[in-house]
Amino acid sequence: MTSHKALPHPREVRLKRGLNQVQFWSLIGVTQSGGSRYESGRNMPRPVRELFRLVHIEQVDLAIINREDMEVIGLLKTQFPDLYESLKKAVSATSREEQ
């Protein structure tokens, strides 16, 4: 699930979402002062970077997923790859229709 492409600058993402630093960074457990440092160019540790990607780029609501959900996804990907791919396509099509 890790993306190898460069992530957009966090300040740009925050401004597009219309959130202040406290609102934006608290969604991933980072203080406003920590987020300010990342927006000023300080490197984000990998866990923070991945949470940033999941929550603010992929728009995953961390409050609604749990370990079991992740295990189901892993099982689908490994044991039922055709079903997994068809479900991904269905979700993608639904998302496009909603836009």
SVG drawing of the C-alpha trace seen along z (x, -y; Angstrom):
<svg xmlns="http://www.w3.org/2000/svg" viewBox="-23 -28 37 46">
<polyline fill="none" stroke="black" stroke-width="0.4" points="0.0,0.0 3.0,-2.3 3.3,-4.8 6.7,-5.3 5.8,-8.6 6.6,-11.9 3.9,-13.3 2.6,-16.8 3.8,-19.5 1.7,-19.2 1.0,-23.0 -0.5,-22.7 -2.7,-19.8 -3.8,-21.6 -4.7,-24.8 -6.7,-22.9 -8.7,-21.1 -9.3,-24.5 -8.0,-23.4 -5.8,-25.3 -2.7,-23.6 -4.3,-22.3 -7.2,-20.7 -5.0,-19.2 -2.2,-17.8 -4.4,-16.6 -6.1,-14.1 -2.8,-12.2 -1.7,-12.8 0.8,-15.5 0.9,-18.8 0.5,-22.1 4.2,-23.0 5.3,-19.7 3.2,-20.2 4.5,-23.7 8.1,-22.3 7.1,-19.7 5.5,-22.5 8.7,-24.5 10.7,-21.8 11.7,-19.5 11.7,-15.8 8.7,-13.8 9.5,-10.5 8.2,-7.5 5.2,-6.8 4.1,-10.4 4.6,-10.5 2.5,-7.3 -0.3,-8.7 -0.2,-11.9 -0.5,-9.9 -3.3,-7.7 -5.4,-10.4 -4.8,-13.5 -4.0,-12.0 -5.9,-8.7 -8.6,-10.2 -8.8,-7.2 -10.8,-7.8 -8.7,-6.1 -11.6,-6.1 -13.5,-3.5 -10.8,-1.0 -9.3,1.6 -6.8,4.5 -9.5,7.0 -10.3,4.8 -6.6,4.8 -6.5,8.6 -9.5,9.0 -7.9,6.8 -4.7,8.8 -6.6,12.1 -8.5,10.8 -5.3,9.6 -3.5,12.9 -6.2,15.6 -8.8,14.0 -6.9,11.5 -9.6,11.5 -12.3,10.6 -10.0,8.0 -9.4,6.4 -13.1,6.4 -13.9,4.8 -11.3,2.1 -12.7,1.4 -16.3,1.2 -15.1,-1.3 -13.3,-3.4 -16.3,-3.5 -18.5,-4.5 -16.1,-7.2 -16.0,-8.7 -19.8,-8.7 -20.1,-10.6 -17.8,-13.4"/>
</svg>
